[in-house]
């Protein structure tokens, strides 16, 4: 069984971004400018947070998927590859979260 990854999703988002806006929700979001895609990301993040507070596992799972998709759309619109985000996460996880956070404040 093949595992679906964020890289797979990023590739799909890139492919759909290149389609006509009339045929692709991803392309439509991107055609409306960065504010539209960012707004959708924010809405989905709030919905995920609310589902977490309500301990609604099924809804949180669905909303988390929406957050990941919309984050990748925003990154696509900003021309930031997922690999750059993953490299930043790798850099940050080389030390404890508390030490990393303290280093960002200085």
Backbone as a chain_set.jsonl record, in Angstrom:
{"seq": "XXXXXXXXXXXXXXXXXXXXXXXXXXXXXXXXXXXXXXXXXXXXXXXXXXXXXXXXXXXXXXXXXXXXXXXXXXXXXXXXXXXXXXXXXXXXXXXXXXXXXXXXXX", "coords": {"N": [[0.838, -1.186, 0.0], [0.597, 2.181, -0.866], [1.663, 5.162, 0.672], [0.105, 8.231, 1.093], [1.523, 11.41, 0.827], [2.616, 14.665, 2.073], [4.212, 15.753, 0.114], [3.094, 14.544, -2.136], [0.586, 15.789, -2.122], [1.406, 18.446, -2.473], [2.419, 18.312, -5.078], [0.04, 17.767, -6.489], [-1.399, 20.104, -5.944], [0.242, 21.958, -7.28], [-0.06, 21.055, -9.927], [-2.82, 21.452, -10.313], [-2.951, 24.173, -9.947], [-1.964, 25.119, -12.288], [-3.988, 24.698, -14.057], [-6.924, 25.865, -15.88], [-8.835, 28.437, -14.262], [-11.541, 28.029, -14.358], [-11.788, 25.332, -14.252], [-10.565, 24.344, -12.011], [-10.528, 24.396, -8.539], [-8.323, 25.074, -6.999], [-6.789, 26.625, -8.823], [-8.644, 28.667, -9.188], [-8.773, 29.823, -6.604], [-6.136, 30.803, -6.422], [-6.131, 32.59, -8.557], [-7.586, 34.654, -7.605], [-5.969, 36.114, -6.032], [-3.481, 36.583, -3.37], [-4.703, 37.251, -0.931], [-7.226, 36.043, -0.866], [-6.676, 33.249, -0.831], [-5.219, 33.173, 1.544], [-7.149, 34.007, 3.363], [-8.944, 31.843, 3.253], [-7.253, 29.853, 4.29], [-6.95, 30.822, 6.908], [-9.629, 30.683, 7.821], [-10.058, 27.906, 7.745], [-8.151, 27.077, 9.591], [-9.142, 28.172, 11.966], [-11.536, 26.729, 12.149], [-10.453, 24.174, 12.505], [-9.182, 24.523, 14.966], [-11.39, 25.009, 16.62], [-12.708, 22.55, 16.409], [-10.821, 20.975, 17.669], [-10.915, 21.964, 20.298], [-13.483, 21.216, 20.922], [-13.146, 18.574, 20.997], [-13.759, 16.957, 18.857], [-13.034, 14.499, 17.045], [-13.444, 13.427, 14.428], [-14.291, 15.671, 12.917], [-12.106, 17.339, 13.398], [-10.087, 15.921, 12.091], [-10.956, 16.153, 9.417], [-10.938, 18.961, 9.127], [-8.244, 19.481, 9.609], [-7.125, 18.355, 7.341], [-8.141, 20.162, 5.468], [-6.779, 22.475, 6.315], [-4.086, 21.784, 5.766], [-4.197, 21.463, 2.972], [-5.02, 24.094, 2.158], [-2.873, 25.572, 3.169], [-0.81, 24.652, 1.532], [-1.732, 25.656, -0.886], [-1.504, 28.417, -0.418], [1.289, 28.556, -0.1], [2.037, 27.737, -2.676], [1.054, 29.89, -4.169], [2.779, 31.848, -3.251], [5.111, 31.006, -4.271], [6.754, 29.305, -2.79], [8.41, 26.45, -2.161], [7.38, 23.304, -0.751], [9.539, 21.901, 0.192], [11.257, 23.862, 1.185], [9.917, 24.675, 3.497], [9.958, 22.287, 4.911], [12.712, 22.028, 5.261], [13.168, 24.154, 6.977], [11.702, 23.291, 9.198], [13.217, 21.029, 9.813], [15.62, 22.251, 10.528], [14.785, 23.626, 12.801], [14.046, 21.544, 14.517], [16.405, 20.473, 15.296], [17.16, 21.256, 17.717], [15.868, 21.693, 21.077], [12.399, 22.59, 21.413], [11.921, 24.744, 23.168], [14.439, 25.967, 23.366], [14.801, 26.667, 20.697], [12.705, 28.493, 20.319], [13.468, 30.517, 22.106], [15.799, 31.374, 20.886], [14.781, 32.606, 18.591], [13.696, 34.938, 19.612], [15.792, 36.593, 20.18]], "CA": [[0.0, 0.0, 0.0], [1.345, 3.418, -0.959], [1.251, 6.18, 1.618], [-0.062, 9.576, 0.544], [2.372, 12.324, 1.585], [2.473, 16.098, 1.789], [4.832, 15.963, -1.196], [2.077, 14.179, -3.127], [-0.411, 16.865, -2.137], [2.033, 19.635, -3.061], [2.46, 18.09, -6.53], [-1.328, 17.919, -6.993], [-1.72, 21.537, -5.875], [0.975, 22.608, -8.376], [-0.71, 20.682, -11.194], [-4.128, 22.103, -10.403], [-2.727, 25.622, -10.051], [-1.687, 25.405, -13.695], [-5.213, 24.487, -14.844], [-7.786, 27.053, -15.959], [-9.615, 28.7, -13.041], [-12.892, 27.495, -14.55], [-11.737, 23.876, -14.098], [-9.823, 23.953, -10.811], [-10.725, 25.227, -7.352], [-7.001, 25.583, -6.636], [-6.474, 27.716, -9.746], [-9.578, 29.766, -8.907], [-8.29, 30.495, -5.39], [-4.914, 31.538, -6.735], [-6.425, 33.674, -9.494], [-8.22, 35.739, -6.852], [-4.923, 36.815, -5.295], [-3.019, 35.959, -2.128], [-5.603, 37.503, 0.204], [-8.306, 35.049, -0.888], [-6.139, 31.975, -0.366], [-4.855, 33.351, 2.958], [-8.406, 34.049, 4.124], [-9.43, 30.46, 3.354], [-6.373, 29.166, 5.23], [-7.319, 31.272, 8.248], [-10.937, 30.117, 8.168], [-9.907, 26.474, 8.009], [-7.384, 26.942, 10.832], [-10.08, 28.445, 13.066], [-12.435, 25.577, 12.234], [-9.686, 23.072, 13.091], [-8.986, 24.838, 16.386], [-12.676, 24.798, 17.303], [-12.939, 21.102, 16.476], [-9.907, 20.457, 18.693], [-11.46, 22.351, 21.605], [-14.697, 20.421, 21.125], [-12.71, 17.174, 20.999], [-14.477, 16.311, 17.76], [-11.959, 13.864, 16.286], [-13.781, 13.291, 13.009], [-14.266, 17.001, 12.316], [-10.727, 17.831, 13.452], [-9.369, 15.251, 11.008], [-11.367, 16.777, 8.152], [-10.471, 20.351, 9.1], [-6.785, 19.446, 9.484], [-6.866, 18.131, 5.908], [-8.4, 21.448, 4.81], [-5.681, 23.383, 6.657], [-2.897, 21.397, 5.009], [-4.433, 21.802, 1.554], [-5.005, 25.541, 1.947], [-1.509, 26.039, 3.397], [-0.043, 24.37, 0.316], [-2.183, 26.612, -1.907], [-0.864, 29.7, -0.09], [2.704, 28.418, -0.436], [2.116, 27.714, -4.146], [0.862, 31.269, -4.623], [3.957, 32.624, -2.862], [6.251, 30.356, -4.909], [7.601, 28.717, -1.745], [8.239, 24.997, -2.224], [7.228, 22.588, 0.511], [10.877, 21.5, 0.647], [11.804, 24.957, 1.998], [9.255, 24.6, 4.803], [10.475, 21.096, 5.586], [14.087, 22.334, 5.669], [13.056, 25.015, 8.158], [11.305, 22.42, 10.312], [14.377, 20.201, 10.165], [16.557, 23.127, 11.237], [14.235, 23.924, 14.122], [13.966, 20.36, 15.368], [17.757, 20.078, 15.676], [17.289, 21.62, 19.126], [14.574, 21.614, 21.753], [11.454, 23.646, 21.054], [12.112, 25.906, 24.047], [15.677, 26.637, 22.961], [14.56, 27.262, 19.373], [11.846, 29.672, 20.509], [14.275, 31.542, 22.757], [16.747, 31.892, 19.889], [14.056, 33.486, 17.661], [13.394, 36.209, 20.271], [16.983, 37.457, 20.289]], "C": [[0.883, 1.25, 0.0], [0.782, 4.435, 0.023], [1.202, 7.532, 0.921], [0.715, 10.547, 1.427], [2.044, 13.783, 1.277], [3.131, 16.441, 0.458], [3.851, 15.627, -2.318], [1.042, 15.296, -3.259], [0.164, 18.126, -2.775], [2.107, 19.51, -4.584], [1.078, 18.278, -7.154], [-1.73, 19.389, -7.012], [-1.026, 22.267, -7.028], [0.336, 22.303, -9.727], [-2.03, 21.419, -11.366], [-4.006, 23.613, -10.495], [-2.506, 26.03, -11.497], [-2.907, 25.237, -14.588], [-5.99, 25.806, -14.952], [-8.625, 27.199, -14.683], [-11.035, 28.158, -13.145], [-12.96, 25.986, -14.306], [-11.123, 23.418, -12.779], [-10.079, 24.929, -9.669], [-9.398, 25.845, -6.911], [-6.635, 26.776, -7.512], [-7.376, 28.924, -9.497], [-9.134, 30.546, -7.671], [-7.077, 31.363, -5.705], [-5.167, 32.715, -7.665], [-7.037, 34.885, -8.792], [-7.229, 36.473, -5.951], [-4.607, 36.182, -3.955], [-3.972, 36.166, -0.942], [-6.712, 36.459, 0.272], [-7.823, 33.71, -0.349], [-5.778, 32.053, 1.116], [-6.096, 33.377, 3.841], [-8.962, 32.633, 4.315], [-8.573, 29.664, 4.332], [-6.743, 29.541, 6.662], [-8.64, 30.694, 8.706], [-10.818, 28.648, 8.541], [-9.135, 26.239, 9.307], [-8.271, 27.183, 12.045], [-11.023, 27.256, 13.246], [-11.722, 24.368, 12.849], [-9.485, 23.299, 14.587], [-10.272, 24.6, 17.174], [-12.982, 23.31, 17.438], [-12.045, 20.473, 17.545], [-10.442, 20.746, 20.089], [-12.692, 21.508, 21.936], [-14.4, 18.926, 21.191], [-13.477, 16.325, 19.979], [-13.44, 15.73, 16.796], [-12.245, 13.806, 14.785], [-13.704, 14.647, 12.306], [-12.852, 17.576, 12.327], [-9.892, 17.193, 12.341], [-9.679, 15.907, 9.664], [-10.841, 18.21, 8.047], [-8.954, 20.419, 8.983], [-6.392, 19.212, 8.021], [-7.084, 19.426, 5.131], [-7.268, 22.439, 5.073], [-4.437, 23.054, 5.835], [-3.041, 21.753, 3.531], [-4.312, 23.309, 1.334], [-3.634, 26.149, 2.234], [-0.666, 25.809, 2.152], [-0.467, 25.274, -0.838], [-1.522, 27.971, -1.672], [0.624, 29.651, -0.446], [2.911, 28.422, -1.949], [2.003, 29.14, -4.693], [2.056, 32.157, -4.32], [5.239, 32.069, -3.471], [7.273, 29.862, -3.88], [7.389, 27.206, -1.786], [8.125, 24.388, -0.828], [8.596, 22.193, 1.062], [11.54, 22.598, 1.48], [11.209, 24.941, 3.404], [9.796, 23.41, 5.589], [11.918, 21.307, 6.054], [14.088, 23.219, 6.913], [12.639, 24.202, 9.382], [12.466, 21.542, 10.768], [15.385, 21.022, 10.96], [16.073, 23.363, 12.669], [14.24, 22.722, 15.051], [15.346, 19.825, 15.751], [18.032, 20.44, 17.138], [15.913, 21.534, 19.775], [13.692, 22.782, 21.328], [11.638, 24.893, 21.888], [13.37, 26.681, 23.669], [15.489, 27.327, 21.615], [13.745, 28.529, 19.495], [12.634, 30.819, 21.133], [15.244, 32.174, 21.768], [16.062, 32.835, 18.909], [13.794, 34.85, 18.275], [14.591, 37.138, 20.315], [17.376, 38.061, 18.973]], "O": [[1.819, 1.348, 0.794], [-0.433, 4.551, 0.181], [2.15, 7.925, 0.241], [0.58, 10.51, 2.65], [1.298, 14.089, 0.347], [2.658, 17.327, -0.253], [3.783, 16.333, -3.324], [0.674, 15.694, -4.365], [-0.526, 18.802, -3.539], [1.885, 20.486, -5.3], [0.953, 18.877, -8.222], [-2.328, 19.863, -7.978], [-1.643, 23.106, -7.684], [0.207, 23.189, -10.571], [-2.32, 21.946, -12.44], [-4.878, 24.268, -11.067], [-2.823, 27.154, -11.887], [-2.863, 25.599, -15.763], [-5.735, 26.746, -14.2], [-9.066, 26.208, -14.103], [-11.662, 27.86, -12.129], [-14.046, 25.423, -14.17], [-11.156, 22.229, -12.462], [-9.874, 26.134, -9.811], [-9.356, 27.004, -6.497], [-6.219, 27.818, -7.006], [-6.927, 30.067, -9.583], [-9.117, 31.777, -7.681], [-7.01, 32.523, -5.297], [-4.484, 33.735, -7.569], [-7.01, 35.998, -9.316], [-7.619, 37.359, -5.191], [-5.363, 35.347, -3.458], [-4.028, 35.325, -0.045], [-7.095, 36.037, 1.364], [-8.483, 33.103, 0.495], [-6.007, 31.1, 1.86], [-6.09, 32.829, 4.943], [-9.396, 32.273, 5.409], [-9.103, 28.883, 5.121], [-6.837, 28.672, 7.529], [-8.766, 30.259, 9.851], [-11.402, 28.198, 9.527], [-9.436, 25.3, 10.044], [-8.162, 26.472, 13.044], [-11.278, 26.828, 14.372], [-12.321, 23.624, 13.626], [-9.607, 22.366, 15.382], [-10.236, 24.05, 18.275], [-13.466, 22.868, 18.481], [-12.461, 19.548, 18.242], [-10.423, 19.876, 20.959], [-12.91, 21.136, 23.089], [-15.299, 18.114, 21.413], [-13.791, 15.157, 20.21], [-13.022, 16.395, 15.848], [-11.371, 14.106, 13.972], [-13.12, 14.759, 11.227], [-12.444, 18.231, 11.368], [-9.073, 17.87, 11.719], [-8.776, 16.18, 8.873], [-10.355, 18.62, 6.992], [-8.426, 21.319, 8.328], [-5.434, 19.809, 7.53], [-6.303, 19.754, 4.238], [-6.844, 23.158, 4.168], [-3.808, 23.95, 5.272], [-2.113, 22.281, 2.919], [-3.594, 23.754, 0.438], [-3.263, 27.142, 1.608], [0.11, 26.68, 1.759], [0.359, 25.622, -1.682], [-1.038, 28.602, -2.613], [1.156, 30.597, -1.027], [3.853, 29.038, -2.447], [2.767, 29.539, -5.572], [2.32, 33.114, -5.048], [6.326, 32.591, -3.223], [8.483, 29.984, -4.072], [6.297, 26.73, -1.476], [8.698, 24.891, 0.139], [8.785, 22.158, 2.278], [12.309, 22.294, 2.391], [11.917, 25.168, 4.385], [10.06, 23.515, 6.787], [12.303, 20.824, 7.119], [14.923, 23.045, 7.801], [13.166, 24.405, 10.475], [12.67, 21.338, 11.965], [15.938, 20.544, 11.951], [16.853, 23.306, 13.62], [14.421, 22.878, 16.259], [15.442, 18.824, 16.461], [19.016, 19.986, 17.722], [14.91, 21.326, 19.091], [14.191, 23.835, 20.931], [11.522, 26.002, 21.365], [13.364, 27.912, 23.654], [15.964, 28.445, 21.417], [14.052, 29.533, 18.852], [12.48, 31.971, 20.726], [15.48, 33.382, 21.813], [16.693, 33.779, 18.432], [13.678, 35.834, 17.544], [14.428, 38.348, 20.472], [18.353, 38.807, 18.903]]}, "num_chains": 1, "name": "protein.A"}
